[in-house]
Structure formats: C-alpha cells, structure tokens
C-alpha cells in the first residue's frame, strides 16, 4: 500500500498526518514546542 505524509510546522507545534492511498487516515501526531523570544539589548 502507498501512503502520503502531510506535515505542518506551525508557530507552536508540528503536526503530521499519514494517509493511505484510499484516503483513510492511518495515523496522526502532534508535538508542541516552546516559542523563544530574544531579550532586548
């Protein structure tokens, strides 16, 4: 079976969805990460 992997890198999380060739979702995953802001000066 062939699969398609969709990945979204956002500002606070990364998301991935694995679709089978028939369009059915085989798996999903989400990982959140912190946003760092530089200090002034």
CHARMM-style PDB file with segment names, atoms N, HN, CA, C and O in Angstrom:
ATOM      1  N   UNK     1       0.839  -1.176   0.000  1.00  0.00      PROA
ATOM      2  CA  UNK     1       0.000   0.000   0.000  1.00  0.00      PROA
ATOM      3  C   UNK     1       0.887   1.243   0.000  1.00  0.00      PROA
ATOM      4  O   UNK     1       1.921   1.274   0.666  1.00  0.00      PROA
ATOM      5  N   UNK     2       0.481   2.257  -0.743  1.00  0.00      PROA
ATOM      6  HN  UNK     2      -0.360   2.232  -1.284  1.00  0.00      PROA
ATOM      7  CA  UNK     2       1.204   3.525  -0.782  1.00  0.00      PROA
ATOM      8  C   UNK     2       0.587   4.472   0.235  1.00  0.00      PROA
ATOM      9  O   UNK     2      -0.603   4.385   0.538  1.00  0.00      PROA
ATOM     10  N   UNK     3       1.418   5.389   0.767  1.00  0.00      PROA
ATOM     11  HN  UNK     3       2.385   5.459   0.520  1.00  0.00      PROA
ATOM     12  CA  UNK     3       0.980   6.350   1.767  1.00  0.00      PROA
ATOM     13  C   UNK     3       1.418   7.750   1.367  1.00  0.00      PROA
ATOM     14  O   UNK     3       2.350   7.928   0.583  1.00  0.00      PROA
ATOM     15  N   UNK     4       0.719   8.748   1.926  1.00  0.00      PROA
ATOM     16  HN  UNK     4      -0.039   8.604   2.563  1.00  0.00      PROA
ATOM     17  CA  UNK     4       1.075  10.150   1.754  1.00  0.00      PROA
ATOM     18  C   UNK     4       1.213  10.751   3.136  1.00  0.00      PROA
ATOM     19  O   UNK     4       0.330  10.590   3.978  1.00  0.00      PROA
ATOM     20  N   UNK     5       2.324  11.448   3.377  1.00  0.00      PROA
ATOM     21  HN  UNK     5       3.042  11.579   2.693  1.00  0.00      PROA
ATOM     22  CA  UNK     5       2.589  12.068   4.670  1.00  0.00      PROA
ATOM     23  C   UNK     5       2.476  13.577   4.522  1.00  0.00      PROA
ATOM     24  O   UNK     5       3.193  14.184   3.726  1.00  0.00      PROA
ATOM     25  N   UNK     6       1.570  14.185   5.293  1.00  0.00      PROA
ATOM     26  HN  UNK     6       0.987  13.692   5.939  1.00  0.00      PROA
ATOM     27  CA  UNK     6       1.425  15.638   5.316  1.00  0.00      PROA
ATOM     28  C   UNK     6       1.985  16.169   6.616  1.00  0.00      PROA
ATOM     29  O   UNK     6       1.674  15.653   7.689  1.00  0.00      PROA
ATOM     30  N   UNK     7       2.824  17.218   6.524  1.00  0.00      PROA
ATOM     31  HN  UNK     7       3.077  17.638   5.652  1.00  0.00      PROA
ATOM     32  CA  UNK     7       3.474  17.782   7.708  1.00  0.00      PROA
ATOM     33  C   UNK     7       3.226  19.286   7.748  1.00  0.00      PROA
ATOM     34  O   UNK     7       3.350  19.966   6.728  1.00  0.00      PROA
ATOM     35  N   UNK     8       2.874  19.810   8.932  1.00  0.00      PROA
ATOM     36  HN  UNK     8       2.773  19.258   9.760  1.00  0.00      PROA
ATOM     37  CA  UNK     8       2.632  21.233   9.138  1.00  0.00      PROA
ATOM     38  C   UNK     8       3.506  21.710  10.287  1.00  0.00      PROA
ATOM     39  O   UNK     8       3.345  21.266  11.424  1.00  0.00      PROA
ATOM     40  N   UNK     9       4.433  22.617   9.986  1.00  0.00      PROA
ATOM     41  HN  UNK     9       4.564  22.977   9.062  1.00  0.00      PROA
ATOM     42  CA  UNK     9       5.270  23.222  11.019  1.00  0.00      PROA
ATOM     43  C   UNK     9       4.680  24.589  11.351  1.00  0.00      PROA
ATOM     44  O   UNK     9       4.790  25.522  10.555  1.00  0.00      PROA
ATOM     45  N   UNK    10       4.058  24.713  12.515  1.00  0.00      PROA
ATOM     46  HN  UNK    10       3.968  23.955  13.162  1.00  0.00      PROA
ATOM     47  CA  UNK    10       3.432  25.962  12.920  1.00  0.00      PROA
ATOM     48  C   UNK    10       4.301  26.711  13.918  1.00  0.00      PROA
ATOM     49  O   UNK    10       5.444  26.336  14.180  1.00  0.00      PROA
ATOM     50  N   UNK    11       3.733  27.775  14.467  1.00  0.00      PROA
ATOM     51  HN  UNK    11       2.804  28.079  14.255  1.00  0.00      PROA
ATOM     52  CA  UNK    11       4.469  28.604  15.416  1.00  0.00      PROA
ATOM     53  C   UNK    11       4.648  27.978  16.785  1.00  0.00      PROA
ATOM     54  O   UNK    11       5.576  28.343  17.506  1.00  0.00      PROA
ATOM     55  N   UNK    12       3.783  27.044  17.164  1.00  0.00      PROA
ATOM     56  HN  UNK    12       3.028  26.748  16.578  1.00  0.00      PROA
ATOM     57  CA  UNK    12       3.886  26.437  18.492  1.00  0.00      PROA
ATOM     58  C   UNK    12       3.804  24.937  18.496  1.00  0.00      PROA
ATOM     59  O   UNK    12       3.885  24.313  19.554  1.00  0.00      PROA
ATOM     60  N   UNK    13       3.641  24.328  17.300  1.00  0.00      PROA
ATOM     61  HN  UNK    13       3.576  24.835  16.441  1.00  0.00      PROA
ATOM     62  CA  UNK    13       3.529  22.870  17.243  1.00  0.00      PROA
ATOM     63  C   UNK    13       3.802  22.371  15.827  1.00  0.00      PROA
ATOM     64  O   UNK    13       3.677  23.109  14.850  1.00  0.00      PROA
ATOM     65  N   UNK    14       4.174  21.106  15.747  1.00  0.00      PROA
ATOM     66  HN  UNK    14       4.275  20.506  16.541  1.00  0.00      PROA
ATOM     67  CA  UNK    14       4.311  20.411  14.469  1.00  0.00      PROA
ATOM     68  C   UNK    14       3.260  19.314  14.428  1.00  0.00      PROA
ATOM     69  O   UNK    14       3.040  18.616  15.417  1.00  0.00      PROA
ATOM     70  N   UNK    15       2.614  19.168  13.280  1.00  0.00      PROA
ATOM     71  HN  UNK    15       2.792  19.736  12.476  1.00  0.00      PROA
ATOM     72  CA  UNK    15       1.564  18.163  13.128  1.00  0.00      PROA
ATOM     73  C   UNK    15       1.851  17.328  11.893  1.00  0.00      PROA
ATOM     74  O   UNK    15       2.357  17.837  10.893  1.00  0.00      PROA
ATOM     75  N   UNK    16       1.532  16.061  11.966  1.00  0.00      PROA
ATOM     76  HN  UNK    16       1.121  15.647  12.779  1.00  0.00      PROA
ATOM     77  CA  UNK    16       1.724  15.161  10.828  1.00  0.00      PROA
ATOM     78  C   UNK    16       0.520  14.235  10.709  1.00  0.00      PROA
ATOM     79  O   UNK    16      -0.044  13.790  11.708  1.00  0.00      PROA
ATOM     80  N   UNK    17       0.138  13.953   9.457  1.00  0.00      PROA
ATOM     81  HN  UNK    17       0.597  14.315   8.645  1.00  0.00      PROA
ATOM     82  CA  UNK    17      -0.958  13.029   9.179  1.00  0.00      PROA
ATOM     83  C   UNK    17      -0.503  12.060   8.091  1.00  0.00      PROA
ATOM     84  O   UNK    17       0.042  12.477   7.068  1.00  0.00      PROA
ATOM     85  N   UNK    18      -0.725  10.786   8.312  1.00  0.00      PROA
ATOM     86  HN  UNK    18      -1.167  10.447   9.142  1.00  0.00      PROA
ATOM     87  CA  UNK    18      -0.379   9.748   7.347  1.00  0.00      PROA
ATOM     88  C   UNK    18      -1.671   9.231   6.725  1.00  0.00      PROA
ATOM     89  O   UNK    18      -2.546   8.725   7.427  1.00  0.00      PROA
ATOM     90  N   UNK    19      -1.785   9.362   5.404  1.00  0.00      PROA
ATOM     91  HN  UNK    19      -1.073   9.774   4.834  1.00  0.00      PROA
ATOM     92  CA  UNK    19      -2.982   8.925   4.677  1.00  0.00      PROA
ATOM     93  C   UNK    19      -2.658   7.725   3.813  1.00  0.00      PROA
ATOM     94  O   UNK    19      -1.610   7.682   3.168  1.00  0.00      PROA
ATOM     95  N   UNK    20      -3.556   6.748   3.795  1.00  0.00      PROA
ATOM     96  HN  UNK    20      -4.408   6.783   4.318  1.00  0.00      PROA
ATOM     97  CA  UNK    20      -3.428   5.620   2.886  1.00  0.00      PROA
ATOM     98  C   UNK    20      -3.864   6.031   1.494  1.00  0.00      PROA
ATOM     99  O   UNK    20      -4.482   7.083   1.325  1.00  0.00      PROA
ATOM    100  N   UNK    21      -3.553   5.222   0.500  1.00  0.00      PROA
ATOM    101  HN  UNK    21      -3.052   4.369   0.637  1.00  0.00      PROA
ATOM    102  CA  UNK    21      -3.882   5.563  -0.876  1.00  0.00      PROA
ATOM    103  C   UNK    21      -5.387   5.643  -1.118  1.00  0.00      PROA
ATOM    104  O   UNK    21      -5.820   6.201  -2.126  1.00  0.00      PROA
ATOM    105  N   UNK    22      -6.182   5.096  -0.213  1.00  0.00      PROA
ATOM    106  HN  UNK    22      -5.830   4.642   0.606  1.00  0.00      PROA
ATOM    107  CA  UNK    22      -7.633   5.165  -0.320  1.00  0.00      PROA
ATOM    108  C   UNK    22      -8.211   6.398   0.390  1.00  0.00      PROA
ATOM    109  O   UNK    22      -9.428   6.578   0.428  1.00  0.00      PROA
ATOM    110  N   UNK    23      -7.338   7.245   0.952  1.00  0.00      PROA
ATOM    111  HN  UNK    23      -6.349   7.099   0.922  1.00  0.00      PROA
ATOM    112  CA  UNK    23      -7.761   8.480   1.603  1.00  0.00      PROA
ATOM    113  C   UNK    23      -8.088   8.339   3.071  1.00  0.00      PROA
ATOM    114  O   UNK    23      -8.481   9.315   3.709  1.00  0.00      PROA
ATOM    115  N   UNK    24      -7.936   7.151   3.622  1.00  0.00      PROA
ATOM    116  HN  UNK    24      -7.616   6.358   3.104  1.00  0.00      PROA
ATOM    117  CA  UNK    24      -8.227   6.918   5.044  1.00  0.00      PROA
ATOM    118  C   UNK    24      -7.009   7.314   5.882  1.00  0.00      PROA
ATOM    119  O   UNK    24      -5.875   6.986   5.536  1.00  0.00      PROA
ATOM    120  N   UNK    25      -7.257   8.023   6.987  1.00  0.00      PROA
ATOM    121  HN  UNK    25      -8.179   8.290   7.268  1.00  0.00      PROA
ATOM    122  CA  UNK    25      -6.169   8.429   7.879  1.00  0.00      PROA
ATOM    123  C   UNK    25      -5.620   7.196   8.598  1.00  0.00      PROA
ATOM    124  O   UNK    25      -6.357   6.488   9.283  1.00  0.00      PROA
ATOM    125  N   UNK    26      -4.322   6.948   8.435  1.00  0.00      PROA
ATOM    126  HN  UNK    26      -3.723   7.524   7.878  1.00  0.00      PROA
ATOM    127  CA  UNK    26      -3.670   5.807   9.074  1.00  0.00      PROA
ATOM    128  C   UNK    26      -3.086   6.181  10.432  1.00  0.00      PROA
ATOM    129  O   UNK    26      -3.047   5.354  11.343  1.00  0.00      PROA
ATOM    130  N   UNK    27      -2.621   7.458  10.573  1.00  0.00      PROA
ATOM    131  HN  UNK    27      -2.653   8.130   9.833  1.00  0.00      PROA
ATOM    132  CA  UNK    27      -2.028   7.895  11.830  1.00  0.00      PROA
ATOM    133  C   UNK    27      -1.931   9.416  11.853  1.00  0.00      PROA
ATOM    134  O   UNK    27      -1.859  10.061  10.807  1.00  0.00      PROA
ATOM    135  N   UNK    28      -1.931   9.976  13.058  1.00  0.00      PROA
ATOM    136  HN  UNK    28      -1.990   9.451  13.907  1.00  0.00      PROA
ATOM    137  CA  UNK    28      -1.710  11.408  13.243  1.00  0.00      PROA
ATOM    138  C   UNK    28      -0.803  11.603  14.446  1.00  0.00      PROA
ATOM    139  O   UNK    28      -0.742  10.759  15.339  1.00  0.00      PROA
ATOM    140  N   UNK    29      -0.104  12.722  14.455  1.00  0.00      PROA
ATOM    141  HN  UNK    29      -0.154  13.408  13.729  1.00  0.00      PROA
ATOM    142  CA  UNK    29       0.760  13.052  15.588  1.00  0.00      PROA
ATOM    143  C   UNK    29       0.891  14.563  15.691  1.00  0.00      PROA
ATOM    144  O   UNK    29       0.908  15.268  14.681  1.00  0.00      PROA
ATOM    145  N   UNK    30       0.984  15.053  16.923  1.00  0.00      PROA
ATOM    146  HN  UNK    30       0.971  14.480  17.743  1.00  0.00      PROA
ATOM    147  CA  UNK    30       1.197  16.473  17.191  1.00  0.00      PROA
ATOM    148  C   UNK    30       2.234  16.600  18.295  1.00  0.00      PROA
ATOM    149  O   UNK    30       2.170  15.896  19.303  1.00  0.00      PROA
ATOM    150  N   UNK    31       3.190  17.503  18.100  1.00  0.00      PROA
ATOM    151  HN  UNK    31       3.242  18.075  17.281  1.00  0.00      PROA
ATOM    152  CA  UNK    31       4.199  17.772  19.121  1.00  0.00      PROA
ATOM    153  C   UNK    31       4.280  19.281  19.304  1.00  0.00      PROA
ATOM    154  O   UNK    31       4.536  20.017  18.351  1.00  0.00      PROA
ATOM    155  N   UNK    32       4.061  19.738  20.535  1.00  0.00      PROA
ATOM    156  HN  UNK    32       3.853  19.141  21.309  1.00  0.00      PROA
ATOM    157  CA  UNK    32       4.176  21.158  20.838  1.00  0.00      PROA
ATOM    158  C   UNK    32       5.601  21.484  21.265  1.00  0.00      PROA
ATOM    159  O   UNK    32       6.310  20.638  21.810  1.00  0.00      PROA
ATOM    160  N   UNK    33       6.009  22.724  21.009  1.00  0.00      PROA
ATOM    161  HN  UNK    33       5.433  23.411  20.566  1.00  0.00      PROA
ATOM    162  CA  UNK    33       7.325  23.172  21.424  1.00  0.00      PROA
ATOM    163  C   UNK    33       7.232  24.632  21.823  1.00  0.00      PROA
ATOM    164  O   UNK    33       6.340  25.346  21.365  1.00  0.00      PROA
ATOM    165  N   UNK    34       8.152  25.085  22.679  1.00  0.00      PROA
ATOM    166  HN  UNK    34       8.876  24.505  23.050  1.00  0.00      PROA
ATOM    167  CA  UNK    34       8.085  26.482  23.167  1.00  0.00      PROA
ATOM    168  C   UNK    34       8.513  27.475  22.090  1.00  0.00      PROA
ATOM    169  O   UNK    34       9.267  27.141  21.176  1.00  0.00      PROA
ATOM    170  N   UNK    35       8.019  28.686  22.220  1.00  0.00      PROA
ATOM    171  HN  UNK    35       7.407  28.957  22.963  1.00  0.00      PROA
ATOM    172  CA  UNK    35       8.449  29.779  21.355  1.00  0.00      PROA
ATOM    173  C   UNK    35       9.395  30.645  22.156  1.00  0.00      PROA
ATOM    174  O   UNK    35       9.045  31.099  23.246  1.00  0.00      PROA
ATOM    175  N   UNK    36      10.585  30.881  21.637  1.00  0.00      PROA
ATOM    176  HN  UNK    36      10.869  30.512  20.752  1.00  0.00      PROA
ATOM    177  CA  UNK    36      11.590  31.683  22.330  1.00  0.00      PROA
ATOM    178  C   UNK    36      11.611  33.091  21.749  1.00  0.00      PROA
ATOM    179  O   UNK    36      11.592  33.272  20.532  1.00  0.00      PROA
ATOM    180  N   UNK    37      11.650  34.084  22.631  1.00  0.00      PROA
ATOM    181  HN  UNK    37      11.665  33.937  23.620  1.00  0.00      PROA
ATOM    182  CA  UNK    37      11.737  35.476  22.211  1.00  0.00      PROA
ATOM    183  C   UNK    37      13.079  36.027  22.680  1.00  0.00      PROA
ATOM    184  O   UNK    37      13.441  35.853  23.844  1.00  0.00      PROA
ATOM    185  N   UNK    38      13.828  36.694  21.787  1.00  0.00      PROA
ATOM    186  HN  UNK    38      13.534  36.835  20.842  1.00  0.00      PROA
ATOM    187  CA  UNK    38      15.123  37.234  22.196  1.00  0.00      PROA
ATOM    188  C   UNK    38      14.947  38.380  23.207  1.00  0.00      PROA
ATOM    189  O   UNK    38      13.951  39.103  23.192  1.00  0.00      PROA
ATOM    190  N   UNK    39      15.930  38.513  24.064  1.00  0.00      PROA
ATOM    191  HN  UNK    39      16.739  37.926  24.076  1.00  0.00      PROA
ATOM    192  CA  UNK    39      15.911  39.595  25.056  1.00  0.00      PROA
ATOM    193  C   UNK    39      16.409  40.885  24.417  1.00  0.00      PROA
ATOM    194  O   UNK    39      17.229  40.852  23.500  1.00  0.00      PROA
ATOM    195  N   UNK    40      15.921  42.003  24.895  1.00  0.00      PROA
ATOM    196  HN  UNK    40      15.255  42.029  25.640  1.00  0.00      PROA
ATOM    197  CA  UNK    40      16.386  43.281  24.385  1.00  0.00      PROA
ATOM    198  C   UNK    40      17.820  43.521  24.841  1.00  0.00      PROA
ATOM    199  O   UNK    40      18.215  43.111  25.932  1.00  0.00      PROA
ATOM    200  N   UNK    41      18.600  44.198  23.980  1.00  0.00      PROA
ATOM    201  HN  UNK    41      18.279  44.530  23.093  1.00  0.00      PROA
ATOM    202  CA  UNK    41      19.974  44.559  24.323  1.00  0.00      PROA
ATOM    203  C   UNK    41      20.918  43.471  23.987  1.00  0.00      PROA
ATOM    204  OT1 UNK    41      22.121  43.606  24.210  1.00  0.00      PROA
TER     205      UNK     41
END
